[in-house]
Amino acid sequence: MSNLSKPGTDNKPAGTYKEVGPRGGQIKNPRTVKIDRGDRLPPTQSKGNKWQKK
């Protein structure tokens, strides 16, 4: 299992993150975000979803 990050987590490595389900599974219409060093991960579309670094 890859590292999954909760929304609002900061101090993550810069890069592109994809929204996944609570256990890392695929979801419909996942969001993809690009963050810079020191940025906070944004909220997800549904409660319980997490972010996975691409």
N, CA, C and O atoms as a Maestro MAE file, in Angstrom:
{
 s_m_m2io_version
 :::
 2.0.0
}

f_m_ct {
 s_m_title
 :::
 protein
 m_atom[216] {
  # First column is atom index #
  i_m_mmod_type
  r_m_x_coord
  r_m_y_coord
  r_m_z_coord
  i_m_residue_number
  s_m_chain_name
  s_m_pdb_residue_name
  s_m_pdb_atom_name
  i_m_atomic_number
  :::
  1 25 0.841 -1.179 0.000 1 A "MET " " N  " 7
  2 3 0.000 0.000 0.000 1 A "MET " " CA " 6
  3 2 0.887 1.243 0.000 1 A "MET " " C  " 6
  4 15 1.851 1.327 0.761 1 A "MET " " O  " 8
  5 25 0.561 2.183 -0.839 2 A "SER " " N  " 7
  6 3 1.314 3.427 -0.906 2 A "SER " " CA " 6
  7 2 0.971 4.297 0.282 2 A "SER " " C  " 6
  8 15 0.002 4.047 0.999 2 A "SER " " O  " 8
  9 25 1.783 5.326 0.480 3 A "ASN " " N  " 7
  10 3 1.489 6.278 1.540 3 A "ASN " " CA " 6
  11 2 0.262 7.082 1.175 3 A "ASN " " C  " 6
  12 15 0.208 7.700 0.112 3 A "ASN " " O  " 8
  13 25 -0.721 7.075 2.054 4 A "LEU " " N  " 7
  14 3 -1.928 7.864 1.871 4 A "LEU " " CA " 6
  15 2 -1.875 9.010 2.860 4 A "LEU " " C  " 6
  16 15 -1.480 8.830 4.011 4 A "LEU " " O  " 8
  17 25 -2.275 10.189 2.408 5 A "SER " " N  " 7
  18 3 -2.227 11.380 3.249 5 A "SER " " CA " 6
  19 2 -3.620 11.943 3.443 5 A "SER " " C  " 6
  20 15 -4.425 11.975 2.513 5 A "SER " " O  " 8
  21 25 -3.895 12.384 4.657 6 A "LYS " " N  " 7
  22 3 -5.186 12.989 4.964 6 A "LYS " " CA " 6
  23 2 -5.228 14.413 4.429 6 A "LYS " " C  " 6
  24 15 -4.187 15.059 4.314 6 A "LYS " " O  " 8
  25 25 -6.426 14.917 4.098 7 A "PRO " " N  " 7
  26 3 -6.565 16.317 3.689 7 A "PRO " " CA " 6
  27 2 -6.096 17.230 4.820 7 A "PRO " " C  " 6
  28 15 -6.304 16.927 5.996 7 A "PRO " " O  " 8
  29 25 -5.469 18.337 4.463 8 A "GLY " " N  " 7
  30 3 -5.001 19.292 5.461 8 A "GLY " " CA " 6
  31 2 -3.599 19.021 5.962 8 A "GLY " " C  " 6
  32 15 -3.042 19.826 6.708 8 A "GLY " " O  " 8
  33 25 -3.014 17.891 5.562 9 A "THR " " N  " 7
  34 3 -1.652 17.565 5.974 9 A "THR " " CA " 6
  35 2 -0.679 18.505 5.271 9 A "THR " " C  " 6
  36 15 -0.802 18.760 4.073 9 A "THR " " O  " 8
  37 25 0.294 19.019 6.033 10 A "ASP " " N  " 7
  38 3 1.295 19.881 5.398 10 A "ASP " " CA " 6
  39 2 2.676 19.243 5.518 10 A "ASP " " C  " 6
  40 15 2.826 18.154 6.074 10 A "ASP " " O  " 8
  41 25 3.679 19.935 4.990 11 A "ASN " " N  " 7
  42 3 5.064 19.469 4.949 11 A "ASN " " CA " 6
  43 2 5.221 18.160 4.178 11 A "ASN " " C  " 6
  44 15 6.040 17.314 4.536 11 A "ASN " " O  " 8
  45 25 4.434 18.002 3.125 12 A "LYS " " N  " 7
  46 3 4.564 16.853 2.233 12 A "LYS " " CA " 6
  47 2 5.488 17.232 1.083 12 A "LYS " " C  " 6
  48 15 5.607 18.415 0.762 12 A "LYS " " O  " 8
  49 25 6.153 16.248 0.446 13 A "PRO " " N  " 7
  50 3 7.003 16.567 -0.702 13 A "PRO " " CA " 6
  51 2 6.193 17.217 -1.825 13 A "PRO " " C  " 6
  52 15 5.035 16.867 -2.056 13 A "PRO " " O  " 8
  53 25 6.816 18.158 -2.511 14 A "ALA " " N  " 7
  54 3 6.152 18.812 -3.644 14 A "ALA " " CA " 6
  55 2 5.863 17.773 -4.716 14 A "ALA " " C  " 6
  56 15 6.602 16.801 -4.870 14 A "ALA " " O  " 8
  57 25 4.785 17.989 -5.452 15 A "GLY " " N  " 7
  58 3 4.450 17.067 -6.528 15 A "GLY " " CA " 6
  59 2 2.971 17.029 -6.807 15 A "GLY " " C  " 6
  60 15 2.212 17.892 -6.366 15 A "GLY " " O  " 8
  61 25 2.573 16.011 -7.551 16 A "THR " " N  " 7
  62 3 1.183 15.839 -7.945 16 A "THR " " CA " 6
  63 2 0.558 14.749 -7.087 16 A "THR " " C  " 6
  64 15 1.135 13.678 -6.898 16 A "THR " " O  " 8
  65 25 -0.624 15.038 -6.573 17 A "TYR " " N  " 7
  66 3 -1.347 14.108 -5.718 17 A "TYR " " CA " 6
  67 2 -2.706 13.815 -6.321 17 A "TYR " " C  " 6
  68 15 -3.353 14.704 -6.875 17 A "TYR " " O  " 8
  69 25 -3.142 12.559 -6.213 18 A "LYS " " N  " 7
  70 3 -4.430 12.124 -6.759 18 A "LYS " " CA " 6
  71 2 -5.334 11.712 -5.600 18 A "LYS " " C  " 6
  72 15 -4.888 11.080 -4.642 18 A "LYS " " O  " 8
  73 25 -6.604 12.076 -5.702 19 A "GLU " " N  " 7
  74 3 -7.576 11.705 -4.677 19 A "GLU " " CA " 6
  75 2 -7.952 10.232 -4.836 19 A "GLU " " C  " 6
  76 15 -8.250 9.772 -5.938 19 A "GLU " " O  " 8
  77 25 -7.935 9.502 -3.724 20 A "VAL " " N  " 7
  78 3 -8.289 8.084 -3.718 20 A "VAL " " CA " 6
  79 2 -9.277 7.813 -2.584 20 A "VAL " " C  " 6
  80 15 -9.504 8.672 -1.733 20 A "VAL " " O  " 8
  81 25 -9.855 6.629 -2.579 21 A "GLY " " N  " 7
  82 3 -10.790 6.233 -1.530 21 A "GLY " " CA " 6
  83 2 -10.088 6.056 -0.190 21 A "GLY " " C  " 6
  84 15 -8.865 6.172 -0.114 21 A "GLY " " O  " 8
  85 25 -10.843 5.778 0.863 22 A "PRO " " N  " 7
  86 3 -10.285 5.667 2.213 22 A "PRO " " CA " 6
  87 2 -9.167 4.637 2.362 22 A "PRO " " C  " 6
  88 15 -8.276 4.802 3.195 22 A "PRO " " O  " 8
  89 25 -9.215 3.577 1.559 23 A "ARG " " N  " 7
  90 3 -8.170 2.549 1.635 23 A "ARG " " CA " 6
  91 2 -7.267 2.552 0.407 23 A "ARG " " C  " 6
  92 15 -6.524 1.596 0.182 23 A "ARG " " O  " 8
  93 25 -7.325 3.614 -0.384 24 A "GLY " " N  " 7
  94 3 -6.454 3.738 -1.544 24 A "GLY " " CA " 6
  95 2 -7.052 3.278 -2.851 24 A "GLY " " C  " 6
  96 15 -6.355 3.240 -3.865 24 A "GLY " " O  " 8
  97 25 -8.328 2.928 -2.856 25 A "GLY " " N  " 7
  98 3 -8.985 2.454 -4.071 25 A "GLY " " CA " 6
  99 2 -9.390 3.586 -5.001 25 A "GLY " " C  " 6
  100 15 -9.392 4.757 -4.621 25 A "GLY " " O  " 8
  101 25 -9.731 3.212 -6.224 26 A "GLN " " N  " 7
  102 3 -10.167 4.184 -7.225 26 A "GLN " " CA " 6
  103 2 -11.530 4.757 -6.853 26 A "GLN " " C  " 6
  104 15 -12.358 4.076 -6.248 26 A "GLN " " O  " 8
  105 25 -11.754 6.023 -7.225 27 A "ILE " " N  " 7
  106 3 -13.051 6.660 -7.034 27 A "ILE " " CA " 6
  107 2 -13.488 7.274 -8.354 27 A "ILE " " C  " 6
  108 15 -12.672 7.450 -9.259 27 A "ILE " " O  " 8
  109 25 -14.768 7.601 -8.469 28 A "LYS " " N  " 7
  110 3 -15.266 8.275 -9.667 28 A "LYS " " CA " 6
  111 2 -14.798 9.718 -9.661 28 A "LYS " " C  " 6
  112 15 -14.826 10.378 -8.622 28 A "LYS " " O  " 8
  113 25 -14.371 10.207 -10.802 29 A "ASN " " N  " 7
  114 3 -13.950 11.598 -10.982 29 A "ASN " " CA " 6
  115 2 -12.962 12.074 -9.914 29 A "ASN " " C  " 6
  116 15 -13.251 13.037 -9.204 29 A "ASN " " O  " 8
  117 25 -11.801 11.419 -9.786 30 A "PRO " " N  " 7
  118 3 -10.840 11.843 -8.766 30 A "PRO " " CA " 6
  119 2 -10.220 13.194 -9.111 30 A "PRO " " C  " 6
  120 15 -9.991 13.501 -10.280 30 A "PRO " " O  " 8
  121 25 -9.956 13.985 -8.099 31 A "ARG " " N  " 7
  122 3 -9.263 15.257 -8.296 31 A "ARG " " CA " 6
  123 2 -7.764 15.004 -8.304 31 A "ARG " " C  " 6
  124 15 -7.274 14.097 -7.631 31 A "ARG " " O  " 8
  125 25 -7.048 15.802 -9.062 32 A "THR " " N  " 7
  126 3 -5.595 15.771 -9.079 32 A "THR " " CA " 6
  127 2 -5.121 17.176 -8.758 32 A "THR " " C  " 6
  128 15 -5.577 18.142 -9.369 32 A "THR " " O  " 8
  129 25 -4.211 17.296 -7.804 33 A "VAL " " N  " 7
  130 3 -3.703 18.608 -7.416 33 A "VAL " " CA " 6
  131 2 -2.183 18.601 -7.445 33 A "VAL " " C  " 6
  132 15 -1.547 17.567 -7.244 33 A "VAL " " O  " 8
  133 25 -1.620 19.759 -7.695 34 A "LYS " " N  " 7
  134 3 -0.172 19.928 -7.665 34 A "LYS " " CA " 6
  135 2 0.146 20.873 -6.517 34 A "LYS " " C  " 6
  136 15 -0.384 21.982 -6.456 34 A "LYS " " O  " 8
  137 25 1.012 20.436 -5.605 35 A "ILE " " N  " 7
  138 3 1.379 21.295 -4.486 35 A "ILE " " CA " 6
  139 2 2.878 21.571 -4.518 35 A "ILE " " C  " 6
  140 15 3.668 20.782 -5.037 35 A "ILE " " O  " 8
  141 25 3.237 22.696 -3.957 36 A "ASP " " N  " 7
  142 3 4.638 23.065 -3.807 36 A "ASP " " CA " 6
  143 2 5.091 22.698 -2.399 36 A "ASP " " C  " 6
  144 15 4.271 22.384 -1.536 36 A "ASP " " O  " 8
  145 25 6.381 22.740 -2.180 37 A "ARG " " N  " 7
  146 3 6.941 22.406 -0.874 37 A "ARG " " CA " 6
  147 2 6.324 23.301 0.203 37 A "ARG " " C  " 6
  148 15 6.265 24.521 0.048 37 A "ARG " " O  " 8
  149 25 5.871 22.689 1.285 38 A "GLY " " N  " 7
  150 3 5.298 23.438 2.396 38 A "GLY " " CA " 6
  151 2 3.814 23.721 2.271 38 A "GLY " " C  " 6
  152 15 3.203 24.210 3.221 38 A "GLY " " O  " 8
  153 25 3.209 23.422 1.105 39 A "ASP " " N  " 7
  154 3 1.768 23.638 0.934 39 A "ASP " " CA " 6
  155 2 0.987 22.551 1.671 39 A "ASP " " C  " 6
  156 15 1.493 21.461 1.938 39 A "ASP " " O  " 8
  157 25 -0.243 22.884 1.984 40 A "ARG " " N  " 7
  158 3 -1.155 21.961 2.660 40 A "ARG " " CA " 6
  159 2 -2.002 21.240 1.612 40 A "ARG " " C  " 6
  160 15 -2.387 21.837 0.606 40 A "ARG " " O  " 8
  161 25 -2.292 19.963 1.842 41 A "LEU " " N  " 7
  162 3 -3.179 19.230 0.933 41 A "LEU " " CA " 6
  163 2 -4.603 19.758 1.089 41 A "LEU " " C  " 6
  164 15 -5.063 19.957 2.214 41 A "LEU " " O  " 8
  165 25 -5.309 19.987 -0.021 42 A "PRO " " N  " 7
  166 3 -6.661 20.550 0.045 42 A "PRO " " CA " 6
  167 2 -7.695 19.520 0.510 42 A "PRO " " C  " 6
  168 15 -7.395 18.329 0.599 42 A "PRO " " O  " 8
  169 25 -8.916 19.985 0.805 43 A "PRO " " N  " 7
  170 3 -9.991 19.049 1.166 43 A "PRO " " CA " 6
  171 2 -10.316 18.116 -0.005 43 A "PRO " " C  " 6
  172 15 -10.090 18.459 -1.166 43 A "PRO " " O  " 8
  173 25 -10.846 16.944 0.314 44 A "THR " " N  " 7
  174 3 -11.278 15.998 -0.714 44 A "THR " " CA " 6
  175 2 -12.766 16.190 -0.989 44 A "THR " " C  " 6
  176 15 -13.450 16.916 -0.268 44 A "THR " " O  " 8
  177 25 -13.259 15.536 -2.034 45 A "GLN " " N  " 7
  178 3 -14.662 15.669 -2.417 45 A "GLN " " CA " 6
  179 2 -15.604 14.969 -1.441 45 A "GLN " " C  " 6
  180 15 -16.738 15.409 -1.254 45 A "GLN " " O  " 8
  181 25 -15.149 13.893 -0.822 46 A "SER " " N  " 7
  182 3 -15.988 13.129 0.105 46 A "SER " " CA " 6
  183 2 -15.225 12.857 1.391 46 A "SER " " C  " 6
  184 15 -14.006 12.681 1.382 46 A "SER " " O  " 8
  185 25 -15.959 12.825 2.496 47 A "LYS " " N  " 7
  186 3 -15.352 12.537 3.789 47 A "LYS " " CA " 6
  187 2 -14.702 11.155 3.750 47 A "LYS " " C  " 6
  188 15 -15.289 10.202 3.240 47 A "LYS " " O  " 8
  189 25 -13.513 11.054 4.280 48 A "GLY " " N  " 7
  190 3 -12.814 9.771 4.325 48 A "GLY " " CA " 6
  191 2 -11.831 9.559 3.191 48 A "GLY " " C  " 6
  192 15 -10.923 8.738 3.318 48 A "GLY " " O  " 8
  193 25 -11.984 10.279 2.076 49 A "ASN " " N  " 7
  194 3 -11.035 10.134 0.973 49 A "ASN " " CA " 6
  195 2 -9.676 10.674 1.386 49 A "ASN " " C  " 6
  196 15 -9.570 11.480 2.311 49 A "ASN " " O  " 8
  197 25 -8.645 10.225 0.696 50 A "LYS " " N  " 7
  198 3 -7.277 10.632 1.017 50 A "LYS " " CA " 6
  199 2 -6.542 11.020 -0.258 50 A "LYS " " C  " 6
  200 15 -7.085 10.925 -1.358 50 A "LYS " " O  " 8
  201 25 -5.303 11.456 -0.093 51 A "TRP " " N  " 7
  202 3 -4.448 11.842 -1.218 51 A "TRP " " CA " 6
  203 2 -3.302 10.850 -1.340 51 A "TRP " " C  " 6
  204 15 -2.754 10.387 -0.340 51 A "TRP " " O  " 8
  205 25 -2.945 10.527 -2.592 52 A "GLN " " N  " 7
  206 3 -1.833 9.621 -2.878 52 A "GLN " " CA " 6
  207 2 -0.907 10.302 -3.862 52 A "GLN " " C  " 6
  208 15 -1.351 10.812 -4.891 52 A "GLN " " O  " 8
  209 25 0.398 10.313 -3.544 53 A "LYS " " N  " 7
  210 3 1.370 10.938 -4.448 53 A "LYS " " CA " 6
  211 2 1.497 10.089 -5.696 53 A "LYS " " C  " 6
  212 15 1.648 8.870 -5.619 53 A "LYS " " O  " 8
  213 25 1.435 10.753 -6.869 54 A "LYS " " N  " 7
  214 3 1.545 10.045 -8.154 54 A "LYS " " CA " 6
  215 2 2.974 9.667 -8.420 54 A "LYS " " C  " 6
  216 15 3.271 9.065 -9.452 54 A "LYS " " O  " 8
  :::
 }
 m_bond[215] {
  # First column is bond index #
  i_m_from
  i_m_to
  i_m_order
  :::
  1 1 2 1
  2 2 3 1
  3 3 4 2
  4 3 5 1
  5 5 6 1
  6 6 7 1
  7 7 8 2
  8 7 9 1
  9 9 10 1
  10 10 11 1
  11 11 12 2
  12 11 13 1
  13 13 14 1
  14 14 15 1
  15 15 16 2
  16 15 17 1
  17 17 18 1
  18 18 19 1
  19 19 20 2
  20 19 21 1
  21 21 22 1
  22 22 23 1
  23 23 24 2
  24 23 25 1
  25 25 26 1
  26 26 27 1
  27 27 28 2
  28 27 29 1
  29 29 30 1
  30 30 31 1
  31 31 32 2
  32 31 33 1
  33 33 34 1
  34 34 35 1
  35 35 36 2
  36 35 37 1
  37 37 38 1
  38 38 39 1
  39 39 40 2
  40 39 41 1
  41 41 42 1
  42 42 43 1
  43 43 44 2
  44 43 45 1
  45 45 46 1
  46 46 47 1
  47 47 48 2
  48 47 49 1
  49 49 50 1
  50 50 51 1
  51 51 52 2
  52 51 53 1
  53 53 54 1
  54 54 55 1
  55 55 56 2
  56 55 57 1
  57 57 58 1
  58 58 59 1
  59 59 60 2
  60 59 61 1
  61 61 62 1
  62 62 63 1
  63 63 64 2
  64 63 65 1
  65 65 66 1
  66 66 67 1
  67 67 68 2
  68 67 69 1
  69 69 70 1
  70 70 71 1
  71 71 72 2
  72 71 73 1
  73 73 74 1
  74 74 75 1
  75 75 76 2
  76 75 77 1
  77 77 78 1
  78 78 79 1
  79 79 80 2
  80 79 81 1
  81 81 82 1
  82 82 83 1
  83 83 84 2
  84 83 85 1
  85 85 86 1
  86 86 87 1
  87 87 88 2
  88 87 89 1
  89 89 90 1
  90 90 91 1
  91 91 92 2
  92 91 93 1
  93 93 94 1
  94 94 95 1
  95 95 96 2
  96 95 97 1
  97 97 98 1
  98 98 99 1
  99 99 100 2
  100 99 101 1
  101 101 102 1
  102 102 103 1
  103 103 104 2
  104 103 105 1
  105 105 106 1
  106 106 107 1
  107 107 108 2
  108 107 109 1
  109 109 110 1
  110 110 111 1
  111 111 112 2
  112 111 113 1
  113 113 114 1
  114 114 115 1
  115 115 116 2
  116 115 117 1
  117 117 118 1
  118 118 119 1
  119 119 120 2
  120 119 121 1
  121 121 122 1
  122 122 123 1
  123 123 124 2
  124 123 125 1
  125 125 126 1
  126 126 127 1
  127 127 128 2
  128 127 129 1
  129 129 130 1
  130 130 131 1
  131 131 132 2
  132 131 133 1
  133 133 134 1
  134 134 135 1
  135 135 136 2
  136 135 137 1
  137 137 138 1
  138 138 139 1
  139 139 140 2
  140 139 141 1
  141 141 142 1
  142 142 143 1
  143 143 144 2
  144 143 145 1
  145 145 146 1
  146 146 147 1
  147 147 148 2
  148 147 149 1
  149 149 150 1
  150 150 151 1
  151 151 152 2
  152 151 153 1
  153 153 154 1
  154 154 155 1
  155 155 156 2
  156 155 157 1
  157 157 158 1
  158 158 159 1
  159 159 160 2
  160 159 161 1
  161 161 162 1
  162 162 163 1
  163 163 164 2
  164 163 165 1
  165 165 166 1
  166 166 167 1
  167 167 168 2
  168 167 169 1
  169 169 170 1
  170 170 171 1
  171 171 172 2
  172 171 173 1
  173 173 174 1
  174 174 175 1
  175 175 176 2
  176 175 177 1
  177 177 178 1
  178 178 179 1
  179 179 180 2
  180 179 181 1
  181 181 182 1
  182 182 183 1
  183 183 184 2
  184 183 185 1
  185 185 186 1
  186 186 187 1
  187 187 188 2
  188 187 189 1
  189 189 190 1
  190 190 191 1
  191 191 192 2
  192 191 193 1
  193 193 194 1
  194 194 195 1
  195 195 196 2
  196 195 197 1
  197 197 198 1
  198 198 199 1
  199 199 200 2
  200 199 201 1
  201 201 202 1
  202 202 203 1
  203 203 204 2
  204 203 205 1
  205 205 206 1
  206 206 207 1
  207 207 208 2
  208 207 209 1
  209 209 210 1
  210 210 211 1
  211 211 212 2
  212 211 213 1
  213 213 214 1
  214 214 215 1
  215 215 216 2
  :::
 }
}
